[in-house]
Amino acid sequence: MSRIEAIKALLARSPQDVFLHYSLGMELASAGESAAATDSFRRCIELDVQYLPAYVEAGKTLRSAGEFAGAREIFSAGLELAKAKGESHTADYIRGQLEGLGEA
């Protein structure tokens, strides 16, 4: 059983588990399955709007897939969340990602 299959099996038992959705997104992104990975990261955000790592990884996945407008949108939302949470290191990182897309 692959890691993706194993995580999906765990999600079948715990469909509201934010970290499992995040883990699935990471595995899918590593496997080059950008659309499915983005869906997993977006599901994390639906379940927990405060889960900052999902914004970062969704933005990176969208950028890698060439979906720059989507990446800007999710990075911008993540930047606002990072600022609101006082996560200055993450805010700086996201700001750098946005600058790489041509927007600060």
N, CA, C and O atoms as a GROMACS GRO file, in nm:
protein
  416
    1MET      N    1   0.085  -0.119   0.000
    1MET     CA    2   0.000   0.000   0.000
    1MET      C    3   0.089   0.124   0.000
    1MET      O    4   0.182   0.135   0.080
    2SER      N    5   0.060   0.217  -0.089
    2SER     CA    6   0.136   0.341  -0.097
    2SER      C    7   0.100   0.433   0.019
    2SER      O    8   0.000   0.411   0.089
    3ARG      N    9   0.180   0.534   0.039
    3ARG     CA   10   0.150   0.634   0.143
    3ARG      C   11   0.018   0.702   0.114
    3ARG      O   12  -0.062   0.726   0.205
    4ILE      N   13  -0.006   0.734  -0.013
    4ILE     CA   14  -0.131   0.800  -0.051
    4ILE      C   15  -0.249   0.710  -0.017
    4ILE      O   16  -0.348   0.757   0.041
    5GLU      N   17  -0.240   0.585  -0.051
    5GLU     CA   18  -0.349   0.491  -0.020
    5GLU      C   19  -0.369   0.478   0.130
    5GLU      O   20  -0.482   0.474   0.178
    6ALA      N   21  -0.258   0.472   0.205
    6ALA     CA   22  -0.266   0.459   0.350
    6ALA      C   23  -0.335   0.581   0.413
    6ALA      O   24  -0.419   0.567   0.502
    7ILE      N   25  -0.299   0.699   0.366
    7ILE     CA   26  -0.360   0.821   0.420
    7ILE      C   27  -0.508   0.826   0.384
    7ILE      O   28  -0.592   0.863   0.466
    8LYS      N   29  -0.540   0.787   0.260
    8LYS     CA   30  -0.681   0.784   0.219
    8LYS      C   31  -0.761   0.687   0.306
    8LYS      O   32  -0.876   0.714   0.340
    9ALA      N   33  -0.700   0.574   0.342
    9ALA     CA   34  -0.768   0.478   0.429
    9ALA      C   35  -0.793   0.539   0.567
    9ALA      O   36  -0.900   0.520   0.625
   10LEU      N   37  -0.695   0.611   0.619
   10LEU     CA   38  -0.712   0.679   0.747
   10LEU      C   39  -0.820   0.787   0.738
   10LEU      O   40  -0.900   0.805   0.830
   11LEU      N   41  -0.821   0.859   0.627
   11LEU     CA   42  -0.922   0.963   0.608
   11LEU      C   43  -1.063   0.905   0.599
   11LEU      O   44  -1.160   0.970   0.638
   12ALA      N   45  -1.074   0.786   0.548
   12ALA     CA   46  -1.206   0.722   0.541
   12ALA      C   47  -1.264   0.703   0.681
   12ALA      O   48  -1.385   0.706   0.701
   13ARG      N   49  -1.175   0.684   0.778
   13ARG     CA   50  -1.218   0.668   0.917
   13ARG      C   51  -1.227   0.800   0.991
   13ARG      O   52  -1.304   0.814   1.086
   14SER      N   53  -1.149   0.898   0.947
   14SER     CA   54  -1.144   1.029   1.015
   14SER      C   55  -1.149   1.141   0.911
   14SER      O   56  -1.050   1.211   0.892
   15PRO      N   57  -1.263   1.159   0.845
   15PRO     CA   58  -1.270   1.255   0.734
   15PRO      C   59  -1.254   1.402   0.775
   15PRO      O   60  -1.233   1.486   0.688
   16GLN      N   61  -1.264   1.433   0.902
   16GLN     CA   62  -1.250   1.571   0.949
   16GLN      C   63  -1.109   1.602   1.001
   16GLN      O   64  -1.086   1.710   1.054
   17ASP      N   65  -1.016   1.509   0.985
   17ASP     CA   66  -0.881   1.525   1.039
   17ASP      C   67  -0.800   1.617   0.948
   17ASP      O   68  -0.761   1.579   0.838
   18VAL      N   69  -0.776   1.737   0.994
   18VAL     CA   70  -0.705   1.838   0.915
   18VAL      C   71  -0.565   1.792   0.879
   18VAL      O   72  -0.521   1.808   0.765
   19PHE      N   73  -0.494   1.734   0.976
   19PHE     CA   74  -0.356   1.694   0.948
   19PHE      C   75  -0.350   1.582   0.846
   19PHE      O   76  -0.256   1.577   0.766
   20LEU      N   77  -0.447   1.491   0.846
   20LEU     CA   78  -0.448   1.386   0.743
   20LEU      C   79  -0.469   1.446   0.604
   20LEU      O   80  -0.406   1.402   0.508
   21HIS      N   81  -0.558   1.544   0.593
   21HIS     CA   82  -0.577   1.610   0.463
   21HIS      C   83  -0.449   1.681   0.420
   21HIS      O   84  -0.412   1.679   0.303
   22TYR      N   85  -0.381   1.744   0.516
   22TYR     CA   86  -0.255   1.811   0.487
   22TYR      C   87  -0.150   1.709   0.441
   22TYR      O   88  -0.079   1.732   0.343
   23SER      N   89  -0.142   1.598   0.513
   23SER     CA   90  -0.046   1.493   0.478
   23SER      C   91  -0.074   1.437   0.338
   23SER      O   92   0.018   1.413   0.260
   24LEU      N   93  -0.201   1.417   0.308
   24LEU     CA   94  -0.239   1.369   0.175
   24LEU      C   95  -0.197   1.471   0.069
   24LEU      O   96  -0.143   1.434  -0.035
   25GLY      N   97  -0.222   1.598   0.096
   25GLY     CA   98  -0.182   1.702   0.002
   25GLY      C   99  -0.031   1.701  -0.023
   25GLY      O  100   0.013   1.716  -0.137
   26MET      N  101   0.046   1.685   0.082
   26MET     CA  102   0.192   1.681   0.068
   26MET      C  103   0.235   1.562  -0.017
   26MET      O  104   0.321   1.576  -0.105
   27GLU      N  105   0.176   1.446   0.008
   27GLU     CA  106   0.210   1.327  -0.070
   27GLU      C  107   0.170   1.343  -0.216
   27GLU      O  108   0.245   1.307  -0.306
   28LEU      N  109   0.051   1.396  -0.239
   28LEU     CA  110   0.004   1.417  -0.375
   28LEU      C  111   0.091   1.518  -0.449
   28LEU      O  112   0.121   1.501  -0.567
   29ALA      N  113   0.132   1.624  -0.380
   29ALA     CA  114   0.220   1.724  -0.441
   29ALA      C  115   0.353   1.660  -0.479
   29ALA      O  116   0.407   1.686  -0.587
   30SER      N  117   0.406   1.576  -0.391
   30SER     CA  118   0.532   1.506  -0.419
   30SER      C  119   0.519   1.413  -0.539
   30SER      O  120   0.615   1.390  -0.612
   31ALA      N  121   0.400   1.359  -0.558
   31ALA     CA  122   0.374   1.268  -0.669
   31ALA      C  123   0.340   1.342  -0.798
   31ALA      O  124   0.316   1.279  -0.901
   32GLY      N  125   0.339   1.476  -0.793
   32GLY     CA  126   0.310   1.554  -0.912
   32GLY      C  127   0.162   1.568  -0.943
   32GLY      O  128   0.125   1.610  -1.053
   33GLU      N  129   0.078   1.533  -0.848
   33GLU     CA  130  -0.067   1.542  -0.867
   33GLU      C  131  -0.116   1.675  -0.810
   33GLU      O  132  -0.180   1.680  -0.704
   34SER      N  133  -0.086   1.782  -0.882
   34SER     CA  134  -0.110   1.917  -0.833
   34SER      C  135  -0.256   1.946  -0.802
   34SER      O  136  -0.287   2.002  -0.697
   35ALA      N  137  -0.346   1.910  -0.892
   35ALA     CA  138  -0.488   1.942  -0.871
   35ALA      C  139  -0.541   1.872  -0.747
   35ALA      O  140  -0.610   1.934  -0.666
   36ALA      N  141  -0.509   1.745  -0.732
   36ALA     CA  142  -0.556   1.670  -0.615
   36ALA      C  143  -0.491   1.723  -0.488
   36ALA      O  144  -0.555   1.731  -0.383
   37ALA      N  145  -0.363   1.760  -0.496
   37ALA     CA  146  -0.294   1.816  -0.379
   37ALA      C  147  -0.360   1.947  -0.337
   37ALA      O  148  -0.386   1.969  -0.218
   38THR      N  149  -0.388   2.032  -0.435
   38THR     CA  150  -0.452   2.160  -0.404
   38THR      C  151  -0.588   2.137  -0.340
   38THR      O  152  -0.625   2.206  -0.245
   39ASP      N  153  -0.663   2.039  -0.391
   39ASP     CA  154  -0.793   2.006  -0.330
   39ASP      C  155  -0.776   1.966  -0.184
   39ASP      O  156  -0.856   2.006  -0.099
   40SER      N  157  -0.673   1.888  -0.154
   40SER     CA  158  -0.650   1.846  -0.016
   40SER      C  159  -0.615   1.965   0.073
   40SER      O  160  -0.665   1.975   0.186
   41PHE      N  161  -0.530   2.053   0.024
   41PHE     CA  162  -0.496   2.172   0.103
   41PHE      C  163  -0.617   2.262   0.123
   41PHE      O  164  -0.636   2.319   0.231
   42ARG      N  165  -0.698   2.276   0.020
   42ARG     CA  166  -0.819   2.358   0.034
   42ARG      C  167  -0.916   2.294   0.134
   42ARG      O  168  -0.986   2.365   0.207
   43ARG      N  169  -0.920   2.162   0.138
   43ARG     CA  170  -1.005   2.094   0.236
   43ARG      C  171  -0.955   2.124   0.377
   43ARG      O  172  -1.035   2.143   0.469
   44CYS      N  173  -0.825   2.127   0.396
   44CYS     CA  174  -0.768   2.165   0.526
   44CYS      C  175  -0.822   2.301   0.570
   44CYS      O  176  -0.864   2.319   0.684
   45ILE      N  177  -0.819   2.395   0.477
   45ILE     CA  178  -0.861   2.531   0.507
   45ILE      C  179  -1.011   2.536   0.537
   45ILE      O  180  -1.055   2.611   0.624
   46GLU      N  181  -1.090   2.455   0.465
   46GLU     CA  182  -1.233   2.448   0.494
   46GLU      C  183  -1.257   2.397   0.637
   46GLU      O  184  -1.344   2.446   0.708
   47LEU      N  185  -1.178   2.298   0.676
   47LEU     CA  186  -1.195   2.239   0.809
   47LEU      C  187  -1.140   2.328   0.920
   47LEU      O  188  -1.194   2.331   1.031
   48ASP      N  189  -1.033   2.401   0.890
   48ASP     CA  190  -0.969   2.488   0.990
   48ASP      C  191  -0.906   2.608   0.919
   48ASP      O  192  -0.793   2.602   0.871
   49VAL      N  193  -0.982   2.715   0.914
   49VAL     CA  194  -0.938   2.836   0.843
   49VAL      C  195  -0.809   2.894   0.901
   49VAL      O  196  -0.744   2.976   0.836
   50GLN      N  197  -0.771   2.852   1.020
   50GLN     CA  198  -0.649   2.901   1.086
   50GLN      C  199  -0.526   2.814   1.057
   50GLN      O  200  -0.417   2.845   1.106
   51TYR      N  201  -0.542   2.708   0.978
   51TYR     CA  202  -0.430   2.614   0.954
   51TYR      C  203  -0.337   2.672   0.848
   51TYR      O  204  -0.350   2.642   0.729
   52LEU      N  205  -0.245   2.754   0.892
   52LEU     CA  206  -0.157   2.831   0.806
   52LEU      C  207  -0.072   2.747   0.710
   52LEU      O  208  -0.055   2.787   0.595
   53PRO      N  209  -0.018   2.632   0.751
   53PRO     CA  210   0.063   2.554   0.656
   53PRO      C  211  -0.012   2.516   0.528
   53PRO      O  212   0.049   2.503   0.422
   54ALA      N  213  -0.143   2.499   0.536
   54ALA     CA  214  -0.220   2.463   0.417
   54ALA      C  215  -0.219   2.576   0.315
   54ALA      O  216  -0.217   2.549   0.195
   55TYR      N  217  -0.222   2.700   0.360
   55TYR     CA  218  -0.217   2.814   0.268
   55TYR      C  219  -0.082   2.816   0.195
   55TYR      O  220  -0.076   2.837   0.074
   56VAL      N  221   0.024   2.795   0.271
   56VAL     CA  222   0.158   2.798   0.214
   56VAL      C  223   0.174   2.688   0.109
   56VAL      O  224   0.218   2.714  -0.003
   57GLU      N  225   0.137   2.567   0.145
   57GLU     CA  226   0.155   2.455   0.052
   57GLU      C  227   0.061   2.463  -0.067
   57GLU      O  228   0.100   2.427  -0.178
   58ALA      N  229  -0.061   2.510  -0.046
   58ALA     CA  230  -0.153   2.527  -0.159
   58ALA      C  231  -0.096   2.629  -0.257
   58ALA      O  232  -0.100   2.609  -0.378
   59GLY      N  233  -0.044   2.738  -0.204
   59GLY     CA  234   0.015   2.840  -0.290
   59GLY      C  235   0.134   2.786  -0.368
   59GLY      O  236   0.146   2.812  -0.488
   60LYS      N  237   0.220   2.712  -0.302
   60LYS     CA  238   0.337   2.655  -0.369
   60LYS      C  239   0.294   2.555  -0.476
   60LYS      O  240   0.352   2.552  -0.585
   61THR      N  241   0.193   2.475  -0.446
   61THR     CA  242   0.145   2.376  -0.543
   61THR      C  243   0.084   2.444  -0.664
   61THR      O  244   0.110   2.405  -0.778
   62LEU      N  245   0.002   2.546  -0.640
   62LEU     CA  246  -0.058   2.620  -0.751
   62LEU      C  247   0.049   2.688  -0.836
   62LEU      O  248   0.042   2.686  -0.959
   63ARG      N  249   0.148   2.747  -0.771
   63ARG     CA  250   0.256   2.812  -0.845
   63ARG      C  251   0.330   2.710  -0.932
   63ARG      O  252   0.360   2.738  -1.048
   64SER      N  253   0.360   2.595  -0.876
   64SER     CA  254   0.430   2.491  -0.951
   64SER      C  255   0.350   2.442  -1.071
   64SER      O  256   0.407   2.401  -1.172
   65ALA      N  257   0.218   2.446  -1.057
   65ALA     CA  258   0.130   2.403  -1.167
   65ALA      C  259   0.107   2.514  -1.269
   65ALA      O  260   0.034   2.495  -1.366
   66GLY      N  261   0.168   2.631  -1.246
   66GLY     CA  262   0.151   2.743  -1.338
   66GLY      C  263   0.022   2.820  -1.317
   66GLY      O  264  -0.015   2.903  -1.401
   67GLU      N  265  -0.045   2.795  -1.208
   67GLU     CA  266  -0.171   2.865  -1.178
   67GLU      C  267  -0.140   2.985  -1.088
   67GLU      O  268  -0.168   2.985  -0.968
   68PHE      N  269  -0.082   3.085  -1.150
   68PHE     CA  270  -0.029   3.198  -1.075
   68PHE      C  271  -0.137   3.283  -1.008
   68PHE      O  272  -0.116   3.333  -0.897
   69ALA      N  273  -0.250   3.301  -1.072
   69ALA     CA  274  -0.358   3.380  -1.011
   69ALA      C  275  -0.409   3.310  -0.885
   69ALA      O  276  -0.432   3.375  -0.783
   70GLY      N  277  -0.427   3.180  -0.891
   70GLY     CA  278  -0.471   3.103  -0.774
   70GLY      C  279  -0.366   3.106  -0.664
   70GLY      O  280  -0.400   3.116  -0.546
   71ALA      N  281  -0.239   3.098  -0.704
   71ALA     CA  282  -0.130   3.105  -0.605
   71ALA      C  283  -0.130   3.240  -0.536
   71ALA      O  284  -0.115   3.247  -0.414
   72ARG      N  285  -0.145   3.349  -0.613
   72ARG     CA  286  -0.149   3.483  -0.552
   72ARG      C  287  -0.264   3.494  -0.453
   72ARG      O  288  -0.248   3.548  -0.343
   73GLU      N  289  -0.379   3.442  -0.493
   73GLU     CA  290  -0.498   3.451  -0.408
   73GLU      C  291  -0.477   3.379  -0.274
   73GLU      O  292  -0.504   3.434  -0.168
   74ILE      N  293  -0.428   3.256  -0.280
   74ILE     CA  294  -0.414   3.180  -0.155
   74ILE      C  295  -0.295   3.230  -0.073
   74ILE      O  296  -0.302   3.233   0.050
   75PHE      N  297  -0.186   3.270  -0.139
   75PHE     CA  298  -0.075   3.329  -0.065
   75PHE      C  299  -0.119   3.458   0.004
   75PHE      O  300  -0.082   3.482   0.119
   76SER      N  301  -0.198   3.539  -0.064
   76SER     CA  302  -0.246   3.665  -0.003
   76SER      C  303  -0.332   3.637   0.120
   76SER      O  304  -0.318   3.704   0.222
   77ALA      N  305  -0.420   3.538   0.109
   77ALA     CA  306  -0.503   3.501   0.225
   77ALA      C  307  -0.415   3.449   0.338
   77ALA      O  308  -0.438   3.481   0.454
   78GLY      N  309  -0.315   3.370   0.304
   78GLY     CA  310  -0.222   3.318   0.404
   78GLY      C  311  -0.141   3.429   0.469
   78GLY      O  312  -0.114   3.424   0.589
   79LEU      N  313  -0.102   3.528   0.390
   79LEU     CA  314  -0.027   3.641   0.445
   79LEU      C  315  -0.110   3.717   0.547
   79LEU      O  316  -0.061   3.752   0.654
   80GLU      N  317  -0.236   3.742   0.515
   80GLU     CA  318  -0.324   3.811   0.609
   80GLU      C  319  -0.340   3.730   0.738
   80GLU      O  320  -0.339   3.786   0.847
   81LEU      N  321  -0.357   3.598   0.724
   81LEU     CA  322  -0.370   3.512   0.841
   81LEU      C  323  -0.242   3.513   0.924
   81LEU      O  324  -0.248   3.523   1.046
   82ALA      N  325  -0.128   3.504   0.857
   82ALA     CA  326  -0.001   3.504   0.929
   82ALA      C  327   0.017   3.633   1.007
   82ALA      O  328   0.062   3.632   1.122
   83LYS      N  329  -0.017   3.745   0.945
   83LYS     CA  330  -0.007   3.874   1.014
   83LYS      C  331  -0.100   3.877   1.135
   83LYS      O  332  -0.061   3.919   1.244
   84ALA      N  333  -0.223   3.831   1.116
   84ALA     CA  334  -0.322   3.832   1.225
   84ALA      C  335  -0.279   3.743   1.341
   84ALA      O  336  -0.309   3.772   1.456
   85LYS      N  337  -0.209   3.635   1.309
   85LYS     CA  338  -0.164   3.542   1.413
   85LYS      C  339  -0.030   3.582   1.473
   85LYS      O  340   0.017   3.519   1.568
   86GLY      N  341   0.032   3.686   1.420
   86GLY     CA  342   0.162   3.729   1.469
   86GLY      C  343   0.274   3.636   1.427
   86GLY      O  344   0.378   3.630   1.492
   87GLU      N  345   0.254   3.565   1.319
   87GLU     CA  346   0.354   3.470   1.266
   87GLU      C  347   0.443   3.545   1.167
   87GLU      O  348   0.428   3.530   1.046
   88SER      N  349   0.537   3.624   1.219
   88SER     CA  350   0.616   3.711   1.132
   88SER      C  351   0.707   3.633   1.038
   88SER      O  352   0.726   3.674   0.923
   89HIS      N  353   0.763   3.521   1.083
   89HIS     CA  354   0.850   3.442   0.996
   89HIS      C  355   0.771   3.387   0.877
   89HIS      O  356   0.818   3.394   0.763
   90THR      N  357   0.653   3.334   0.904
   90THR     CA  358   0.569   3.281   0.796
   90THR      C  359   0.522   3.394   0.705
   90THR      O  360   0.517   3.378   0.583
   91ALA      N  361   0.488   3.507   0.763
   91ALA     CA  362   0.446   3.622   0.683
   91ALA      C  363   0.559   3.665   0.588
   91ALA      O  364   0.534   3.694   0.471
   92ASP      N  365   0.681   3.669   0.639
   92ASP     CA  366   0.795   3.705   0.554
   92ASP      C  367   0.814   3.603   0.442
   92ASP      O  368   0.841   3.641   0.328
   93TYR      N  369   0.800   3.476   0.475
   93TYR     CA  370   0.814   3.370   0.374
   93TYR      C  371   0.709   3.388   0.264
   93TYR      O  372   0.741   3.384   0.146
   94ILE      N  373   0.584   3.407   0.305
   94ILE     CA  374   0.476   3.422   0.207
   94ILE      C  375   0.496   3.549   0.124
   94ILE      O  376   0.473   3.549   0.003
   95ARG      N  377   0.540   3.654   0.189
   95ARG     CA  378   0.568   3.778   0.116
   95ARG      C  379   0.672   3.752   0.007
   95ARG      O  380   0.660   3.803  -0.104
   96GLY      N  381   0.773   3.674   0.039
   96GLY     CA  382   0.875   3.638  -0.060
   96GLY      C  383   0.816   3.557  -0.173
   96GLY      O  384   0.855   3.574  -0.289
   97GLN      N  385   0.724   3.468  -0.141
   97GLN     CA  386   0.658   3.389  -0.246
   97GLN      C  387   0.578   3.479  -0.338
   97GLN      O  388   0.579   3.461  -0.459
   98LEU      N  389   0.507   3.576  -0.279
   98LEU     CA  390   0.430   3.670  -0.360
   98LEU      C  391   0.520   3.756  -0.448
   98LEU      O  392   0.488   3.782  -0.564
   99GLU      N  393   0.633   3.799  -0.392
   99GLU     CA  394   0.727   3.878  -0.471
   99GLU      C  395   0.779   3.797  -0.589
   99GLU      O  396   0.800   3.851  -0.697
  100GLY      N  397   0.799   3.667  -0.568
  100GLY     CA  398   0.842   3.580  -0.676
  100GLY      C  399   0.738   3.568  -0.786
  100GLY      O  400   0.771   3.535  -0.901
  101LEU      N  401   0.613   3.594  -0.751
  101LEU     CA  402   0.506   3.593  -0.851
  101LEU      C  403   0.485   3.731  -0.913
  101LEU      O  404   0.400   3.748  -1.000
  102GLY      N  405   0.564   3.827  -0.868
  102GLY     CA  406   0.551   3.963  -0.922
  102GLY      C  407   0.456   4.050  -0.845
  102GLY      O  408   0.407   4.150  -0.897
  103GLU      N  409   0.428   4.011  -0.720
  103GLU     CA  410   0.334   4.089  -0.637
  103GLU      C  411   0.381   4.081  -0.492
  103GLU      O  412   0.420   3.974  -0.445
  104ALA      N  413   0.376   4.192  -0.422
  104ALA     CA  414   0.418   4.192  -0.280
  104ALA      C  415   0.302   4.222  -0.191
  104ALA      O  416   0.318   4.226  -0.069
   0.00000   0.00000   0.00000
